[in-house]
């Protein structure tokens, strides 16, 4: 787990299995988006792909942490 997750009050209140689910979501989602981008020929600028992925992932993580 990265240092930034360890400083999150909300993250530290999660049960161990919830932390694992959340971290798996973040890592697997990012990897899947990157793989899709490369498979589809890297047409979009990587900066746009990263920005969109960050917004989608951040929204999901924020929603999960605030509705626990």
Secondary structure, DSSP 8 states (H G I E B T S, - for coil): --HHHHT-HHHHTS-HHHHHHHHHHHHHHHHHHHHHHHHTTS-S-HHHHHHHHHHHHHHHHHHHHHT-
